[in-house]
Amino acid sequence: GQNIDQPTEMTATEGAIVQINCTYQTSGFNGLFWYQQHAGEAPTFLSYNVLDGLEEKGRFSSFLSRSKGYSYLLLKELQMKDSASYLCAVRDGGFQKLVFGTGTRLLVSP
Amino acid sequence: DAGVTQSPTHLIKTRGQQVTLRCSPKSGHDTVSWYQQALGQGPQFIFQYYEEEERQRGNFPDRFSGHQFPNYSSELNVNALLLGDSALYLCASSRIRDDEKLFFGSGTQLSVL
């Protein structure tokens, strides 16, 4: 079956670092995505990992371990605008079929 | 350069009715997929269209159908609406040869009463 787990909610303070974990068990694996979604808006692409290791992109980094079925998204120097839901998704096979977790709601406080 | 555009933004229907949602992909994109996102949940894959054909389908009943036009735009049709069909319907597009970059539209919020 398909199962993607991530924490429901996290809180952090402005300027801090937060790590959002994602574990997955899927029948196929062809890459892992992280998306940010503000309430009422479209999910926006943050990162894509297909090989093990760390991908860094500005304040955001994403890590993947395929053998452990594990990924994390690291957000540094948190800003108030980072308050949003963060969605972990695994591409199952080819094309655009992504299997999403339920999302982690991050609240950044002053 | 317009991104993925969807219409309408909001829609209210009653049980048993039929609905059509529309999507225009980002310029240069040829592949479109549809997702259903219930409140507080992650999006769920409905189906994907490429070259005007349905290529992959998720676990959705036949009441959900779609179409892709020669200009790559797409429609999602839902027949015999149920209360449980109330959700945000998201369209996503990409180029078939560059499909790790999947762009989403802002969605259509469907309420079934």
Interface residues (C-beta under 8 A of the other chain):
Chain A: I4 G31 F33 Y35 G40 E41 A42 P43 T44 F45 Y48 V50 L87 A89 G93 G94 F95 Q96 K97 L98 V99 F100 G101 T102 G103
Chain B: G3 V4 T31 S33 Y35 G40 Q41 G42 P43 Q44 F45 Q48 Y50 R55 Q56 G58 L90 A92 S94 I96 D99 E100 K101 L102 F103 F104 G105 S106 G107
